[in-house]
Amino acid sequence: MEQTIFSGDLTLSIDAGQLVLCGELDRANGAALLQWLQDAPPLGVLALGELEIADGVACTHALNAVRLMRDRVERLQLEQAPQALAHNLYRTGMLLDGTIELVAMREDEAYG
């Protein structure tokens, strides 16, 4: 298992072909995550059960991260996505073509 810490608040690891994000995604570490994903291997599962999204900018970073990952695989599975992320995936039409599967979406309180 490879583990990387972007800041004191966000940790990612690759375990059994899935990307696991833990901690709080914010403006600063969200930009670092997108940079890291540019060179990351294709991964078909994004585990988000331990991820918190700090605000709207962080949610935009999360959407862009999902888009980057989806573009590298035939189908991307999001496990326990925060409600704000799942809602914005729906609002932007990213769920329409069936290339993103939501599994056990969380029902969180709104950010901000």
Backbone as JSON Lines, residues from 0, in Angstrom:
{"i":0,"aa":"M","n":[0.85,-1.18,0.0],"ca":[0.0,0.0,0.0],"c":[0.89,1.24,0.0]}
{"i":1,"aa":"E","n":[0.64,2.12,-0.97],"ca":[1.35,3.39,-1.05],"c":[0.52,4.44,-0.33]}
{"i":2,"aa":"Q","n":[1.17,5.27,0.5],"ca":[0.46,6.31,1.23],"c":[1.16,7.64,1.05]}
{"i":3,"aa":"T","n":[0.4,8.69,0.78],"ca":[0.93,10.03,0.59],"c":[0.12,10.99,1.44]}
{"i":4,"aa":"I","n":[0.79,11.91,2.1],"ca":[0.11,12.94,2.88],"c":[0.32,14.27,2.16]}
{"i":5,"aa":"F","n":[-0.78,14.92,1.77],"ca":[-0.7,16.21,1.08],"c":[-0.58,17.35,2.07]}
{"i":6,"aa":"S","n":[-1.23,17.22,3.17],"ca":[-1.16,18.21,4.24],"c":[-1.53,17.45,5.51]}
{"i":7,"aa":"G","n":[-1.54,18.15,6.61],"ca":[-1.92,17.49,7.85],"c":[-3.34,16.97,7.84]}
{"i":8,"aa":"D","n":[-4.13,17.42,6.86],"ca":[-5.55,17.09,6.85],"c":[-5.99,16.09,5.8]}
{"i":9,"aa":"L","n":[-5.15,15.8,4.79],"ca":[-5.56,14.89,3.72],"c":[-4.5,13.83,3.48]}
{"i":10,"aa":"T","n":[-4.95,12.59,3.48],"ca":[-4.09,11.45,3.22],"c":[-4.71,10.63,2.1]}
{"i":11,"aa":"L","n":[-3.86,10.13,1.21],"ca":[-4.36,9.2,0.21],"c":[-3.51,7.96,0.23]}
{"i":12,"aa":"S","n":[-4.13,6.85,-0.15],"ca":[-3.41,5.59,-0.27],"c":[-3.99,4.82,-1.44]}
{"i":13,"aa":"I","n":[-3.15,4.0,-2.03],"ca":[-3.59,3.08,-3.08],"c":[-3.51,1.7,-2.48]}
{"i":14,"aa":"D","n":[-4.65,1.02,-2.46],"ca":[-4.74,-0.29,-1.83],"c":[-5.63,-1.18,-2.7]}
{"i":15,"aa":"A","n":[-5.07,-2.27,-3.18],"ca":[-5.82,-3.26,-3.98],"c":[-6.54,-2.61,-5.16]}
{"i":16,"aa":"G","n":[-5.86,-1.72,-5.85],"ca":[-6.42,-1.12,-7.05],"c":[-7.43,-0.01,-6.81]}
{"i":17,"aa":"Q","n":[-7.5,0.47,-5.58],"ca":[-8.42,1.57,-5.31],"c":[-7.68,2.72,-4.65]}
{"i":18,"aa":"L","n":[-8.17,3.94,-4.91],"ca":[-7.63,5.13,-4.28],"c":[-8.5,5.44,-3.08]}
{"i":19,"aa":"V","n":[-7.87,5.56,-1.92],"ca":[-8.58,5.83,-0.68],"c":[-8.19,7.23,-0.21]}
{"i":20,"aa":"L","n":[-9.17,8.12,-0.07],"ca":[-8.93,9.47,0.44],"c":[-9.49,9.58,1.84]}
{"i":21,"aa":"C","n":[-8.68,10.12,2.75],"ca":[-9.08,10.28,4.15],"c":[-8.73,11.69,4.61]}
{"i":22,"aa":"G","n":[-9.57,12.24,5.46],"ca":[-9.3,13.56,6.02],"c":[-10.18,14.62,5.4]}
{"i":23,"aa":"E","n":[-9.68,15.87,5.45],"ca":[-10.46,16.99,4.93],"c":[-9.84,17.53,3.64]}
{"i":24,"aa":"L","n":[-10.65,17.58,2.6],"ca":[-10.24,18.17,1.33],"c":[-10.57,19.66,1.4]}
{"i":25,"aa":"D","n":[-9.54,20.5,1.13],"ca":[-9.75,21.94,1.13],"c":[-9.14,22.56,-0.12]}
{"i":26,"aa":"R","n":[-9.11,23.87,-0.18],"ca":[-8.6,24.57,-1.37],"c":[-7.16,24.17,-1.7]}
{"i":27,"aa":"A","n":[-6.3,24.2,-0.71],"ca":[-4.87,23.97,-0.95],"c":[-4.57,22.51,-1.29]}
{"i":28,"aa":"N","n":[-5.03,21.58,-0.47],"ca":[-4.69,20.19,-0.75],"c":[-5.51,19.63,-1.91]}
{"i":29,"aa":"G","n":[-6.64,20.27,-2.25],"ca":[-7.4,19.87,-3.43],"c":[-6.6,20.11,-4.7]}
{"i":30,"aa":"A","n":[-5.91,21.24,-4.76],"ca":[-5.05,21.53,-5.92],"c":[-3.91,20.53,-5.99]}
{"i":31,"aa":"A","n":[-3.34,20.17,-4.85],"ca":[-2.25,19.18,-4.82],"c":[-2.75,17.81,-5.26]}
{"i":32,"aa":"L","n":[-3.96,17.45,-4.87],"ca":[-4.55,16.18,-5.29],"c":[-4.69,16.12,-6.81]}
{"i":33,"aa":"L","n":[-5.2,17.18,-7.4],"ca":[-5.35,17.21,-8.86],"c":[-4.0,17.08,-9.55]}
{"i":34,"aa":"Q","n":[-2.99,17.73,-9.01],"ca":[-1.64,17.61,-9.58],"c":[-1.14,16.17,-9.49]}
{"i":35,"aa":"W","n":[-1.34,15.52,-8.36],"ca":[-0.91,14.14,-8.16],"c":[-1.63,13.21,-9.14]}
{"i":36,"aa":"L","n":[-2.92,13.45,-9.34],"ca":[-3.7,12.58,-10.22],"c":[-3.26,12.65,-11.68]}
{"i":37,"aa":"Q","n":[-2.61,13.73,-12.09],"ca":[-2.14,13.85,-13.47],"c":[-1.22,12.68,-13.85]}
{"i":38,"aa":"D","n":[-0.42,12.2,-12.89],"ca":[0.54,11.13,-13.16],"c":[0.16,9.81,-12.49]}
{"i":39,"aa":"A","n":[-1.01,9.75,-11.89],"ca":[-1.42,8.54,-11.16],"c":[-1.8,7.43,-12.15]}
{"i":40,"aa":"P","n":[-1.67,6.18,-11.72],"ca":[-2.11,5.07,-12.57],"c":[-3.63,5.04,-12.64]}
{"i":41,"aa":"P","n":[-4.19,4.4,-13.67],"ca":[-5.65,4.29,-13.73],"c":[-6.16,3.42,-12.58]}
{"i":42,"aa":"L","n":[-7.13,3.94,-11.85],"ca":[-7.73,3.23,-10.73],"c":[-9.24,3.28,-10.89]}
{"i":43,"aa":"G","n":[-9.91,2.15,-10.72],"ca":[-11.33,2.07,-10.97],"c":[-12.23,2.28,-9.78]}
{"i":44,"aa":"V","n":[-11.63,2.42,-8.58],"ca":[-12.44,2.62,-7.37],"c":[-11.87,3.79,-6.59]}
{"i":45,"aa":"L","n":[-12.75,4.67,-6.16],"ca":[-12.38,5.81,-5.31],"c":[-13.18,5.67,-4.02]}
{"i":46,"aa":"A","n":[-12.48,5.37,-2.93],"ca":[-13.11,5.17,-1.62],"c":[-13.09,6.48,-0.84]}
{"i":47,"aa":"L","n":[-14.27,6.96,-0.47],"ca":[-14.39,8.29,0.13],"c":[-15.06,8.28,1.5]}
{"i":48,"aa":"G","n":[-15.14,7.13,2.13],"ca":[-15.84,7.0,3.4],"c":[-15.29,7.86,4.52]}
{"i":49,"aa":"E","n":[-14.01,8.2,4.45],"ca":[-13.37,8.99,5.5],"c":[-13.0,10.39,5.02]}
{"i":50,"aa":"L","n":[-13.61,10.84,3.91],"ca":[-13.3,12.15,3.35],"c":[-14.36,13.17,3.72]}
{"i":51,"aa":"E","n":[-13.92,14.34,4.13],"ca":[-14.8,15.48,4.37],"c":[-14.44,16.56,3.37]}
{"i":52,"aa":"I","n":[-15.43,17.26,2.85],"ca":[-15.21,18.34,1.88],"c":[-15.46,19.66,2.6]}
{"i":53,"aa":"A","n":[-14.42,20.51,2.62],"ca":[-14.45,21.72,3.44],"c":[-15.42,22.78,2.94]}
{"i":54,"aa":"D","n":[-15.49,22.99,1.63],"ca":[-16.32,24.08,1.11],"c":[-16.56,23.88,-0.39]}
{"i":55,"aa":"G","n":[-17.14,24.87,-1.03],"ca":[-17.47,24.77,-2.45],"c":[-16.26,24.63,-3.35]}
{"i":56,"aa":"V","n":[-15.18,25.31,-3.03],"ca":[-13.96,25.19,-3.84],"c":[-13.42,23.77,-3.74]}
{"i":57,"aa":"A","n":[-13.42,23.21,-2.54],"ca":[-12.96,21.83,-2.35],"c":[-13.86,20.85,-3.1]}
{"i":58,"aa":"C","n":[-15.16,21.14,-3.14],"ca":[-16.08,20.27,-3.87],"c":[-15.76,20.32,-5.37]}
{"i":59,"aa":"T","n":[-15.41,21.49,-5.87],"ca":[-15.0,21.6,-7.28],"c":[-13.74,20.79,-7.54]}
{"i":60,"aa":"H","n":[-12.78,20.84,-6.61],"ca":[-11.58,20.0,-6.74],"c":[-11.96,18.52,-6.77]}
{"i":61,"aa":"A","n":[-12.91,18.12,-5.91],"ca":[-13.35,16.72,-5.88],"c":[-14.0,16.33,-7.21]}
{"i":62,"aa":"L","n":[-14.84,17.19,-7.77],"ca":[-15.45,16.92,-9.08],"c":[-14.39,16.74,-10.16]}
{"i":63,"aa":"N","n":[-13.4,17.62,-10.16],"ca":[-12.33,17.52,-11.15],"c":[-11.5,16.26,-10.96]}
{"i":64,"aa":"A","n":[-11.3,15.85,-9.71],"ca":[-10.57,14.6,-9.45],"c":[-11.35,13.41,-10.0]}
{"i":65,"aa":"V","n":[-12.65,13.39,-9.77],"ca":[-13.49,12.31,-10.3],"c":[-13.42,12.31,-11.82]}
{"i":66,"aa":"R","n":[-13.49,13.47,-12.43],"ca":[-13.42,13.57,-13.89],"c":[-12.1,13.02,-14.43]}
{"i":67,"aa":"L","n":[-10.99,13.37,-13.79],"ca":[-9.68,12.85,-14.2],"c":[-9.61,11.33,-14.09]}
{"i":68,"aa":"M","n":[-10.11,10.8,-12.99],"ca":[-10.08,9.35,-12.8],"c":[-11.0,8.64,-13.79]}
{"i":69,"aa":"R","n":[-12.2,9.19,-14.0],"ca":[-13.17,8.59,-14.92],"c":[-12.63,8.52,-16.34]}
{"i":70,"aa":"D","n":[-11.89,9.52,-16.74],"ca":[-11.37,9.57,-18.1],"c":[-10.31,8.51,-18.38]}
{"i":71,"aa":"R","n":[-9.82,7.84,-17.34],"ca":[-8.76,6.84,-17.5],"c":[-9.25,5.4,-17.4]}
{"i":72,"aa":"V","n":[-10.5,5.21,-17.04],"ca":[-11.05,3.86,-16.89],"c":[-12.39,3.76,-17.6]}
{"i":73,"aa":"E","n":[-12.81,2.54,-17.85],"ca":[-14.1,2.32,-18.5],"c":[-15.25,2.69,-17.57]}
{"i":74,"aa":"R","n":[-15.09,2.37,-16.29],"ca":[-16.13,2.64,-15.29],"c":[-15.45,2.96,-13.96]}
{"i":75,"aa":"L","n":[-15.91,4.03,-13.3],"ca":[-15.35,4.45,-12.01],"c":[-16.41,4.24,-10.94]}
{"i":76,"aa":"Q","n":[-16.02,3.55,-9.88],"ca":[-16.91,3.3,-8.76],"c":[-16.52,4.23,-7.61]}
{"i":77,"aa":"L","n":[-17.49,5.0,-7.11],"ca":[-17.27,5.87,-5.96],"c":[-17.95,5.23,-4.76]}
{"i":78,"aa":"E","n":[-17.16,4.91,-3.76],"ca":[-17.7,4.27,-2.56],"c":[-17.84,5.31,-1.46]}
{"i":79,"aa":"Q","n":[-19.02,5.39,-0.88],"ca":[-19.36,6.27,0.24],"c":[-19.02,7.73,-0.07]}
{"i":80,"aa":"A","n":[-19.44,8.19,-1.24],"ca":[-19.21,9.58,-1.61],"c":[-19.99,10.51,-0.69]}
{"i":81,"aa":"P","n":[-19.38,11.62,-0.28],"ca":[-20.13,12.62,0.49],"c":[-21.33,13.12,-0.33]}
{"i":82,"aa":"Q","n":[-22.39,13.44,0.35],"ca":[-23.62,13.85,-0.31],"c":[-23.4,15.07,-1.22]}
{"i":83,"aa":"A","n":[-22.59,16.03,-0.78],"ca":[-22.35,17.23,-1.59],"c":[-21.69,16.86,-2.92]}
{"i":84,"aa":"L","n":[-20.75,15.93,-2.9],"ca":[-20.1,15.5,-4.14],"c":[-21.08,14.77,-5.04]}
{"i":85,"aa":"A","n":[-21.83,13.84,-4.49],"ca":[-22.8,13.09,-5.29],"c":[-23.84,14.03,-5.91]}
{"i":86,"aa":"H","n":[-24.29,14.99,-5.15],"ca":[-25.27,15.96,-5.66],"c":[-24.69,16.76,-6.82]}
{"i":87,"aa":"N","n":[-23.45,17.19,-6.69],"ca":[-22.83,17.98,-7.76],"c":[-22.49,17.13,-8.97]}
{"i":88,"aa":"L","n":[-22.2,15.85,-8.79],"ca":[-22.03,14.96,-9.94],"c":[-23.33,14.87,-10.72]}
{"i":89,"aa":"Y","n":[-24.44,14.78,-10.0],"ca":[-25.76,14.74,-10.64],"c":[-26.05,16.08,-11.35]}
{"i":90,"aa":"R","n":[-25.83,17.18,-10.65],"ca":[-26.12,18.51,-11.21],"c":[-25.33,18.81,-12.47]}
{"i":91,"aa":"T","n":[-24.09,18.34,-12.55],"ca":[-23.25,18.63,-13.71],"c":[-23.44,17.61,-14.83]}
{"i":92,"aa":"G","n":[-24.3,16.62,-14.62],"ca":[-24.58,15.63,-15.66],"c":[-23.54,14.53,-15.78]}
{"i":93,"aa":"M","n":[-22.64,14.43,-14.81],"ca":[-21.56,13.44,-14.9],"c":[-22.05,12.01,-14.65]}
{"i":94,"aa":"L","n":[-23.27,11.85,-14.18],"ca":[-23.79,10.5,-13.92],"c":[-24.62,9.96,-15.08]}
{"i":95,"aa":"L","n":[-24.86,10.77,-16.08],"ca":[-25.78,10.4,-17.16],"c":[-25.31,9.24,-18.02]}
{"i":96,"aa":"D","n":[-24.03,9.15,-18.32],"ca":[-23.56,8.12,-19.27],"c":[-23.25,6.78,-18.61]}
{"i":97,"aa":"G","n":[-23.39,6.67,-17.3],"ca":[-23.2,5.4,-16.62],"c":[-21.76,5.01,-16.37]}
{"i":98,"aa":"T","n":[-20.82,5.91,-16.62],"ca":[-19.4,5.58,-16.39],"c":[-18.99,5.79,-14.94]}
{"i":99,"aa":"I","n":[-19.87,6.4,-14.14],"ca":[-19.62,6.59,-12.71],"c":[-20.73,5.89,-11.94]}
{"i":100,"aa":"E","n":[-20.34,5.03,-11.02],"ca":[-21.3,4.3,-10.19],"c":[-21.14,4.75,-8.75]}
{"i":101,"aa":"L","n":[-22.23,5.2,-8.15],"ca":[-22.23,5.58,-6.73],"c":[-22.63,4.37,-5.89]}
{"i":102,"aa":"V","n":[-21.81,4.04,-4.91],"ca":[-22.08,2.91,-4.02],"c":[-22.16,3.44,-2.59]}
{"i":103,"aa":"A","n":[-23.29,3.25,-1.95],"ca":[-23.48,3.63,-0.55],"c":[-23.17,5.09,-0.29]}
{"i":104,"aa":"M","n":[-23.84,5.99,-1.04],"ca":[-23.63,7.42,-0.84],"c":[-23.95,7.81,0.59]}
{"i":105,"aa":"R","n":[-23.13,8.67,1.15],"ca":[-23.37,9.15,2.52],"c":[-24.41,10.26,2.52]}
{"i":106,"aa":"E","n":[-25.08,10.42,3.62],"ca":[-26.02,11.52,3.82],"c":[-25.43,12.46,4.86]}
{"i":107,"aa":"D","n":[-24.59,13.38,4.37],"ca":[-23.89,14.32,5.24],"c":[-24.64,15.63,5.34]}
{"i":108,"aa":"E","n":[-24.22,16.44,6.29],"ca":[-24.72,17.8,6.35],"c":[-23.98,18.62,5.31]}
{"i":109,"aa":"A","n":[-24.6,19.71,4.87],"ca":[-23.99,20.58,3.85],"c":[-22.71,21.21,4.39]}
{"i":110,"aa":"Y","n":[-21.76,21.45,3.46],"ca":[-20.52,22.11,3.85],"c":[-20.76,23.6,4.03]}
{"i":111,"aa":"G","n":[-19.76,24.26,4.63],"ca":[-19.81,25.72,4.76],"c":[-20.45,26.09,6.01]}
